[in-house]
Amino acid sequence: MTVEILSKEEIEKVRTANRIVAEALEYLKEFVKPGATAWDLEMAVREWLKKNYPNARAAFYGYRGFPAYLCVSVNEEVVHGIPRKERVLKEGDIVSIDFGVEYYGYYGDSARTYKVGEVDKNVERLLEGTEKALEEAIKQLYPGNQLENVAKTIYKTLKRYRLYPICKYGGHGIGRKLHMEPFVANCPGVGPKMKLKEGMVLAVEPMAGLKTAKTLELSDGWTVITWNRTPAAHFEHTVAITENGPEVLSKLD
């Protein structure tokens, strides 16, 4: 397994790509409302990217045949949801938006789960716990630590919130490619055993179900749902491992 180590200059290029992603996810917030469709979000980001960053390319579009700029996953959809015109958001829904760009040869990738209006208190716990798992995992990204400790932290945090860690999917290395080694697991015993090094850049992405960890892939070949159609959440940041510890690249200042 070859894990790419980036120079400080290259990390700055990855940061620039991730800044675009962070701005896009912030911009899309205003479109997440009852009555909007998943396709409305897709159209909004297409126009925004063309207007603001004409030299940036949507990283997911065409990737292994994926047909959209965004992954839009609503309620029971865990990840890789294809944005559709018929998927209408309603009060109480949650929607995970995952977006990536390639900018002058370097990649950015981040995801957030948004509330559509007011949500159930259990759904609130799902979002809070999944985002907390990401925050706690990021603290583990320092040189010399074991990658396995990232997975353990995500798993333990989700369990503390009485959530179901989804072990089948996870994060990845990122830099000159969208998906690179290593696999960043959300559960211990799943990913590779290795030591973290300065210059590694990882996309960390906890995923959790409110009532199950068991998933199915729909016939579209992309959309992953919980088998019993109960809600799931997904948060992701791209993080550089530096001599001073973790640096989140996909965050607005």
C-alpha positions in Angstrom: 0.0 0.0 0.0 1.5 3.3 -1.1 0.4 6.4 0.9 1.2 9.7 -0.6 3.1 12.3 1.5 2.5 15.9 0.4 4.8 18.8 0.7 3.7 22.0 2.5 3.2 23.6 -0.9 1.1 20.8 -2.1 -1.0 20.9 1.1 -1.7 24.6 0.3 -3.0 23.5 -3.1 -5.3 20.9 -1.4 -6.4 23.6 1.0 -7.4 25.9 -1.9 -9.5 23.1 -3.5 -11.2 22.4 -0.1 -11.9 26.1 0.5 -14.0 26.0 -2.7 -15.9 23.0 -1.4 -16.5 24.6 2.0 -17.8 27.8 0.3 -20.1 25.7 -1.8 -21.5 23.7 1.2 -22.1 27.0 3.0 -23.8 28.5 -0.1 -26.1 25.5 -0.4 -27.5 25.9 3.1 -30.0 28.5 1.9 -31.4 26.0 -0.7 -32.1 23.3 2.0 -35.8 24.0 2.7 -39.2 22.4 2.5 -40.3 22.2 -1.2 -36.8 22.2 -2.7 -35.8 19.1 -4.6 -32.5 17.3 -4.6 -32.1 18.4 -8.2 -32.5 22.1 -7.2 -29.4 21.7 -5.0 -27.5 20.1 -8.0 -28.5 23.0 -10.2 -27.6 25.6 -7.6 -24.1 24.2 -7.2 -23.5 23.9 -11.0 -24.4 27.6 -11.5 -22.4 28.7 -8.4 -19.2 26.8 -9.5 -19.4 28.1 -13.1 -19.8 31.7 -11.9 -17.3 31.7 -9.0 -14.6 29.1 -10.0 -14.7 28.5 -13.7 -11.4 26.6 -13.5 -12.6 24.2 -10.9 -14.0 20.9 -11.9 -16.7 18.9 -10.0 -14.8 15.8 -8.9 -17.7 13.4 -8.6 -19.2 14.2 -12.0 -18.3 11.2 -14.3 -16.3 9.5 -11.6 -16.9 5.8 -12.3 -19.9 7.1 -14.2 -21.5 9.1 -11.4 -24.0 11.4 -13.1 -24.0 14.5 -10.9 -21.8 17.2 -9.2 -23.3 16.4 -5.7 -24.2 13.4 -3.7 -27.5 14.3 -2.1 -28.6 11.7 0.4 -32.0 12.2 2.1 -33.2 10.6 5.4 -32.5 6.8 5.0 -30.0 7.4 2.2 -26.6 7.1 3.8 -24.2 8.1 1.0 -23.9 8.4 -2.8 -27.5 9.6 -3.3 -28.1 10.7 -6.9 -29.9 14.1 -6.9 -33.3 13.6 -8.4 -36.1 16.0 -9.4 -38.7 13.8 -7.7 -36.9 13.8 -4.3 -38.7 16.7 -2.6 -37.5 17.9 0.8 -40.1 18.3 3.5 -40.1 19.7 7.1 -38.3 17.3 9.4 -36.1 15.7 6.8 -32.3 15.5 6.9 -30.1 15.8 3.8 -26.5 14.9 3.5 -24.6 16.9 0.8 -21.2 15.6 -0.3 -19.2 17.7 -2.7 -15.7 17.5 -4.2 -13.7 19.6 -6.6 -10.4 19.3 -8.6 -8.6 22.6 -8.8 -5.3 22.7 -10.8 -4.6 19.1 -10.1 -5.5 18.9 -6.4 -8.7 17.7 -4.8 -11.1 18.8 -2.1 -13.9 16.7 -0.5 -16.3 17.4 2.3 -19.8 16.6 3.5 -22.5 17.9 5.9 -25.9 16.7 7.0 -28.4 19.5 7.1 -31.7 19.8 8.9 -34.8 20.7 6.8 -36.7 22.9 9.3 -37.3 21.3 12.8 -36.3 17.7 13.3 -37.2 15.0 15.8 -35.1 14.9 19.0 -33.7 11.5 18.1 -32.7 12.8 14.6 -31.0 15.7 16.4 -29.0 13.2 18.5 -28.0 11.4 15.2 -26.6 14.6 13.7 -25.0 15.7 16.9 -23.3 12.4 17.5 -22.1 11.9 14.0 -20.6 15.4 13.9 -19.0 14.9 17.3 -17.5 11.6 16.0 -15.8 13.6 13.2 -14.5 16.3 15.7 -13.1 13.6 18.0 -11.5 11.6 15.2 -9.8 14.8 13.8 -8.0 15.1 17.2 -6.4 11.7 16.6 -4.7 12.9 13.4 -1.1 13.6 14.5 2.2 12.1 13.4 3.1 8.8 15.2 -0.5 7.9 16.1 -2.1 4.7 14.7 -4.7 5.0 12.0 -6.7 2.4 14.0 -7.2 4.9 16.8 -9.2 7.1 14.4 -11.6 4.2 13.8 -11.8 3.4 17.5 -12.6 7.0 18.3 -15.4 7.3 15.7 -16.9 4.0 16.8 -16.8 4.8 20.5 -18.2 8.3 20.1 -21.1 7.0 17.9 -21.8 4.3 20.5 -21.8 6.9 23.3 -24.6 8.6 21.4 -26.5 5.3 21.1 -26.0 5.3 17.3 -25.0 2.5 14.9 -21.6 3.0 13.2 -21.7 2.1 9.5 -18.5 0.0 9.0 -18.8 -0.8 5.3 -18.0 2.7 4.2 -15.4 5.2 5.3 -12.9 7.9 4.4 -9.8 7.9 2.3 -6.5 9.5 1.4 -6.8 12.6 -0.9 -4.5 14.9 -2.7 -3.6 14.5 -6.4 -6.4 12.0 -6.7 -9.9 12.0 -5.2 -9.6 8.6 -3.6 -6.3 7.3 -2.5 -4.8 4.9 0.1 -5.4 4.5 3.0 -9.0 3.5 3.7 -10.1 5.5 6.8 -12.4 3.1 8.7 -15.3 4.1 10.9 -15.0 0.9 13.0 -11.9 -0.8 14.5 -10.5 -3.9 12.8 -11.7 -2.8 9.3 -9.0 -0.5 8.0 -5.2 -1.0 7.5 -2.8 -1.0 10.5 -0.4 1.9 10.0 1.3 4.8 11.6 0.2 8.4 10.7 2.9 10.6 9.2 3.4 14.3 8.6 2.3 15.2 5.1 -0.6 12.7 4.9 -3.9 14.2 3.9 -7.1 12.2 4.9 -10.8 12.6 4.2 -12.4 11.4 7.4 -16.1 10.7 7.2 -18.1 9.1 10.0 -21.5 7.6 9.0 -24.1 6.4 11.4 -27.6 5.0 11.4 -30.2 6.0 14.0 -31.5 2.4 14.3 -29.3 0.2 12.2 -25.9 -0.2 10.6 -27.1 -2.5 7.9 -27.2 -1.0 4.4 -28.4 -1.9 0.9 -27.3 -0.4 -2.5 -30.2 0.6 -4.7 -30.6 -0.6 -8.3 -29.1 2.7 -9.6 -25.7 1.3 -8.6 -24.9 4.2 -6.3 -27.5 5.2 -3.6 -26.8 3.4 -0.3 -29.7 3.2 2.1 -30.4 1.7 5.6 -32.1 -1.6 5.1 -35.1 -0.6 7.3 -35.3 2.9 5.9 -34.5 4.7 9.1 -32.4 7.9 9.1 -28.6 8.0 8.7 -26.1 10.9 8.9 -22.7 11.6 7.3 -20.1 14.3 8.0 -16.7 14.7 6.3 -13.7 16.9 6.5 -10.4 16.8 4.6 -7.5 17.1 7.1 -3.8 17.5 6.8 -1.4 15.8 9.3 1.2 18.4 10.1 4.1 18.6 12.6 1.7 20.6 14.8 -1.1 18.0 14.6 -4.3 18.1 12.5 -5.2 20.9 10.2 -8.8 20.9 8.8 -8.5 22.1 5.2 -12.3 22.0 4.4 -13.4 24.6 6.9 -14.2 28.2 6.3 -12.1 30.5 8.6 
